[in-house]
Structures are given as structure tokens and as C-alpha cells.
Amino acid sequence: MVQPINLIFRYLQNRPWIQVWVYDFITGFDECKNLVLDDAEEIHSKTKSRKQLGRIMLKGCTITLLQSVSN
């Protein structure tokens, strides 16, 4: 099993799109798994409406799923 911090580091290095209820590339993270995303975009799953969020920080303790997605 891959440790979460190692997976986040791999995503930081390879820069794939990830799905965290917002879409963007990981710009940075810390030991608490807080993530910094630039030019984040929120996409509502039912209506498919989009909202530009800009630079955001996601608190690591609130993230339950992190998945690489294709463009």
C-alpha cells in the first residue's frame, strides 16, 4: 500500500490533474497533507456548472479521497 504522503509527492512531481471536488495541479503541500492548488476550478457534479476559485489551500484533515484524473 502506498503511503498518502508519498502519493501526494508523486502527484506534485508528475503534475497530473487530480480530483478533490475541485480540479487543478498540486502546487505544494506540507506534513499535515494540507494542499495548495493554483487556478483551482470547482465543478458541480450534477449540473456540470464550473466556478473558478484561483489559488486555494485544502486542509489535509478534510480530504478523504485524492485521485488522478485525465485531462
N, CA, C and O atoms as a DFTB+ gen file, in Angstrom:
284 C
 N C O
     1  1       0.837      -1.176       0.000
     2  2       0.000       0.000       0.000
     3  2       0.887       1.245       0.000
     4  3       1.868       1.311       0.740
     5  1       0.545       2.217      -0.817
     6  2       1.297       3.466      -0.913
     7  2       0.867       4.401       0.215
     8  3      -0.326       4.590       0.449
     9  1       1.838       4.980       0.908
    10  2       1.541       5.949       1.957
    11  2       0.973       7.224       1.326
    12  3       1.458       7.646       0.276
    13  1      -0.043       7.850       1.936
    14  2      -0.662       9.050       1.357
    15  2       0.329      10.162       1.037
    16  3       0.224      10.798      -0.012
    17  1       1.295      10.406       1.932
    18  2       2.253      11.486       1.700
    19  2       3.113      11.197       0.473
    20  3       3.490      12.123      -0.245
    21  1       3.431       9.915       0.219
    22  2       4.214       9.548      -0.964
    23  2       3.399       9.732      -2.235
    24  3       3.939      10.146      -3.261
    25  1       2.110       9.431      -2.179
    26  2       1.241       9.625      -3.334
    27  2       1.109      11.106      -3.671
    28  3       1.168      11.485      -4.840
    29  1       0.932      11.942      -2.654
    30  2       0.842      13.387      -2.884
    31  2       2.140      13.900      -3.489
    32  3       2.110      14.721      -4.405
    33  1       3.290      13.426      -2.988
    34  2       4.575      13.856      -3.534
    35  2       4.705      13.442      -4.996
    36  3       5.205      14.216      -5.812
    37  1       4.260      12.227      -5.338
    38  2       4.293      11.768      -6.734
    39  2       3.415      12.670      -7.614
    40  3       3.805      13.026      -8.726
    41  1       2.233      13.035      -7.114
    42  2       1.357      13.938      -7.873
    43  2       2.009      15.314      -8.041
    44  3       1.867      15.945      -9.089
    45  1       2.720      15.776      -7.013
    46  2       3.418      17.057      -7.107
    47  2       4.492      17.004      -8.185
    48  3       4.648      17.955      -8.950
    49  1       5.237      15.898      -8.253
    50  2       6.311      15.755      -9.239
    51  2       5.771      15.585     -10.659
    52  3       6.257      16.235     -11.584
    53  1       4.777      14.724     -10.838
    54  2       4.282      14.394     -12.184
    55  2       3.218      15.354     -12.698
    56  3       2.939      15.384     -13.896
    57  1       2.630      16.127     -11.816
    58  2       1.628      17.139     -12.136
    59  2       0.424      16.606     -12.923
    60  3       0.023      17.232     -13.905
    61  1      -0.163      15.475     -12.527
    62  2      -1.404      15.056     -13.181
    63  2      -2.565      15.864     -12.609
    64  3      -2.468      16.400     -11.505
    65  1      -3.659      15.950     -13.358
    66  2      -4.876      16.529     -12.799
    67  2      -5.334      15.604     -11.694
    68  3      -5.255      14.383     -11.832
    69  1      -5.814      16.172     -10.595
    70  2      -6.346      15.368      -9.505
    71  2      -7.792      15.787      -9.248
    72  3      -8.198      16.895      -9.599
    73  1      -8.555      14.899      -8.640
    74  2      -9.942      15.205      -8.322
    75  2     -10.087      15.305      -6.814
    76  3      -9.896      14.324      -6.095
    77  1     -10.427      16.501      -6.339
    78  2     -10.628      16.735      -4.917
    79  2     -11.909      17.556      -4.763
    80  3     -11.996      18.409      -3.880
    81  1     -12.866      17.310      -5.586
    82  2     -14.086      18.090      -5.733
    83  2     -13.772      19.431      -6.369
    84  3     -14.676      20.212      -6.666
    85  1     -12.509      19.694      -6.574
    86  2     -12.030      20.796      -7.403
    87  2     -10.952      20.182      -8.287
    88  3     -10.387      19.142      -7.948
    89  1     -10.668      20.812      -9.406
    90  2      -9.684      20.268     -10.334
    91  2      -8.530      21.240     -10.469
    92  3      -8.733      22.442     -10.635
    93  1      -7.320      20.712     -10.399
    94  2      -6.127      21.526     -10.593
    95  2      -4.893      20.662     -10.381
    96  3      -4.991      19.461     -10.130
    97  1      -3.743      21.292     -10.485
    98  2      -2.472      20.641     -10.192
    99  2      -2.076      20.999      -8.766
   100  3      -2.388      22.090      -8.288
   101  1      -1.391      20.088      -8.087
   102  2      -0.871      20.394      -6.756
   103  2       0.323      21.329      -6.911
   104  3       1.254      21.041      -7.663
   105  1       0.289      22.455      -6.193
   106  2       1.389      23.407      -6.202
   107  2       2.328      23.153      -5.031
   108  3       3.540      23.334      -5.152
   109  1       1.778      22.738      -3.910
   110  2       2.592      22.446      -2.740
   111  2       1.784      21.717      -1.684
   112  3       0.557      21.648      -1.761
   113  1       2.482      21.174      -0.697
   114  2       1.820      20.505       0.423
   115  2       2.765      20.489       1.611
   116  3       3.952      20.783       1.474
   117  1       2.233      20.144       2.779
   118  2       3.074      20.048       3.969
   119  2       2.875      18.701       4.657
   120  3       2.153      17.839       4.158
   121  1       3.527      18.530       5.815
   122  2       3.481      17.240       6.506
   123  2       2.093      16.898       7.040
   124  3       1.828      15.738       7.358
   125  1       1.205      17.882       7.145
   126  2      -0.182      17.632       7.587
   127  2      -1.095      17.315       6.405
   128  3      -2.308      17.184       6.566
   129  1      -0.507      17.194       5.227
   130  2      -1.218      16.917       3.975
   131  2      -2.143      18.057       3.557
   132  3      -3.095      17.836       2.808
   133  1      -1.872      19.284       4.036
   134  2      -2.563      20.452       3.500
   135  2      -2.062      20.644       2.078
   136  3      -0.861      20.532       1.831
   137  1      -2.959      20.930       1.138
   138  2      -2.582      21.079      -0.268
   139  2      -2.794      22.511      -0.727
   140  3      -3.775      23.146      -0.338
   141  1      -1.887      23.028      -1.552
   142  2      -2.049      24.320      -2.208
   143  2      -2.281      24.038      -3.686
   144  3      -1.498      23.338      -4.326
   145  1      -3.371      24.594      -4.222
   146  2      -3.719      24.431      -5.633
   147  2      -3.813      25.807      -6.270
   148  3      -4.424      26.711      -5.700
   149  1      -3.215      25.981      -7.447
   150  2      -3.317      27.234      -8.207
   151  2      -4.374      27.085      -9.283
   152  3      -4.538      26.002      -9.846
   153  1      -5.093      28.156      -9.576
   154  2      -6.110      28.172     -10.633
   155  2      -7.107      27.031     -10.477
   156  3      -7.489      26.393     -11.459
   157  1      -7.525      26.779      -9.251
   158  2      -8.468      25.686      -8.980
   159  2      -9.825      25.983      -9.613
   160  3     -10.241      27.136      -9.723
   161  1     -10.491      24.932     -10.020
   162  2     -11.803      25.044     -10.648
   163  2     -12.742      24.038      -9.990
   164  3     -12.456      22.841      -9.948
   165  1     -13.860      24.536      -9.480
   166  2     -14.866      23.677      -8.864
   167  2     -15.888      23.308      -9.932
   168  3     -16.369      24.177     -10.660
   169  1     -16.222      22.025     -10.029
   170  2     -17.215      21.574     -10.999
   171  2     -18.316      20.852     -10.246
   172  3     -18.070      19.837      -9.593
   173  1     -19.539      21.381     -10.338
   174  2     -20.676      20.768      -9.657
   175  2     -21.022      19.466     -10.356
   176  3     -21.244      19.449     -11.567
   177  1     -21.070      18.377      -9.603
   178  2     -21.222      17.048     -10.212
   179  2     -22.561      16.839     -10.902
   180  3     -22.621      16.097     -11.882
   181  1     -23.631      17.459     -10.435
   182  2     -24.948      17.241     -11.051
   183  2     -25.211      18.187     -12.216
   184  3     -25.660      17.751     -13.276
   185  1     -24.937      19.479     -12.031
   186  2     -25.260      20.467     -13.071
   187  2     -24.120      20.685     -14.052
   188  3     -24.323      21.281     -15.110
   189  1     -22.920      20.210     -13.719
   190  2     -21.709      20.408     -14.528
   191  2     -21.321      21.882     -14.636
   192  3     -20.515      22.246     -15.492
   193  1     -21.888      22.736     -13.773
   194  2     -21.503      24.148     -13.779
   195  2     -20.100      24.282     -13.193
   196  3     -19.695      23.500     -12.334
   197  1     -19.362      25.292     -13.676
   198  2     -17.970      25.492     -13.269
   199  2     -17.807      26.836     -12.579
   200  3     -18.472      27.816     -12.915
   201  1     -16.907      26.856     -11.607
   202  2     -16.604      28.089     -10.885
   203  2     -15.096      28.169     -10.688
   204  3     -14.493      27.254     -10.128
   205  1     -14.482      29.259     -11.146
   206  2     -13.051      29.471     -10.966
   207  2     -12.795      29.901      -9.525
   208  3     -13.437      30.828      -9.032
   209  1     -11.866      29.236      -8.850
   210  2     -11.562      29.535      -7.454
   211  2     -10.222      30.235      -7.269
   212  3     -10.000      30.875      -6.241
   213  1      -9.326      30.125      -8.245
   214  2      -7.996      30.709      -8.101
   215  2      -7.114      29.856      -7.210
   216  3      -7.229      28.631      -7.216
   217  1      -6.223      30.494      -6.432
   218  2      -5.328      29.750      -5.532
   219  2      -6.082      29.433      -4.239
   220  3      -6.673      30.311      -3.611
   221  1      -6.043      28.165      -3.865
   222  2      -6.723      27.743      -2.646
   223  2      -5.816      26.821      -1.838
   224  3      -4.868      26.236      -2.362
   225  1      -6.130      26.708      -0.548
   226  2      -5.473      25.723       0.296
   227  2      -6.548      24.796       0.844
   228  3      -7.544      25.253       1.404
   229  1      -6.343      23.492       0.680
   230  2      -7.250      22.499       1.239
   231  2      -6.627      21.940       2.506
   232  3      -5.484      21.483       2.493
   233  1      -7.363      21.975       3.578
   234  2      -6.873      21.456       4.862
   235  2      -6.812      19.937       4.803
   236  3      -7.805      19.282       4.489
   237  1      -5.653      19.385       5.103
   238  2      -5.412      17.954       4.959
   239  2      -6.392      17.065       5.697
   240  3      -6.742      15.993       5.204
   241  1      -6.847      17.493       6.881
   242  2      -7.747      16.648       7.671
   243  2      -9.143      16.563       7.062
   244  3      -9.945      15.731       7.484
   245  1      -9.449      17.414       6.073
   246  2     -10.773      17.373       5.441
   247  2     -10.772      16.578       4.142
   248  3     -11.834      16.347       3.564
   249  1      -9.605      16.155       3.674
   250  2      -9.513      15.422       2.409
   251  2      -9.678      13.936       2.689
   252  3      -8.917      13.354       3.462
   253  1     -10.679      13.322       2.055
   254  2     -10.906      11.891       2.251
   255  2     -10.559      11.070       1.025
   256  3     -10.359       9.860       1.133
   257  1     -10.483      11.707      -0.150
   258  2     -10.159      10.989      -1.379
   259  2      -9.362      11.901      -2.286
   260  3      -9.708      13.069      -2.463
   261  1      -8.295      11.371      -2.862
   262  2      -7.455      12.099      -3.802
   263  2      -7.181      11.151      -4.947
   264  3      -6.668      10.053      -4.733
   265  1      -7.518      11.559      -6.170
   266  2      -7.419      10.656      -7.314
   267  2      -6.910      11.417      -8.523
   268  3      -7.345      12.538      -8.785
   269  1      -5.989      10.813      -9.259
   270  2      -5.503      11.391     -10.504
   271  2      -6.556      11.178     -11.586
   272  3      -7.114      10.088     -11.709
   273  1      -6.828      12.223     -12.372
   274  2      -7.789      12.118     -13.473
   275  2      -7.129      12.592     -14.751
   276  3      -6.188      13.385     -14.701
   277  1      -7.601      12.125     -15.894
   278  2      -7.035      12.554     -17.177
   279  2      -7.688      13.854     -17.604
   280  3      -8.823      14.146     -17.228
   281  1      -6.947      14.644     -18.406
   282  2      -7.494      15.909     -18.910
   283  2      -8.589      15.577     -19.859
   284  3      -9.212      16.477     -20.422
